[in-house]
């Protein structure tokens, strides 16, 4: 029996990054873009001009949280906003919108995290990156 695992290739990552960067530049948003594989290992990091250096670790953490729990980091933000503070104690979560898992053919293959502007704008950039991946 042969099982094939879908992975993010270097070309896939470049497409995702280009889509995210395009969205950020169209809006003149200085952000950091991080893409991780399905194990949370960093595959790509880009800091656009004028992006604050504090966003580097935040973007990586958003991506890792999104793949670790296989959901958008917005879920944790909403839970905390609704008063469910216990979610702050979950290791690896980050309750700030802007981290999205990447799925291909129903398989979780990685995640993207964006940081640098308002959280809903970070998420818009991340989604643009995912949307640019055409398999």
Buried (B, 14 or more C-beta within 10 A) or exposed (E): EEEEEBEBEEEBBBBBBBBBBBBBBEEEBBBBBBBBBBEBEBBBBBBBEEBEEEBBEBBBBBBBBBBBBEBBBBBBBBBBEEEEEEBEEBEEBBBBBBBBBBBBEEEBBBBBBBBBBEBEBBBBBBBBBBEBBEE
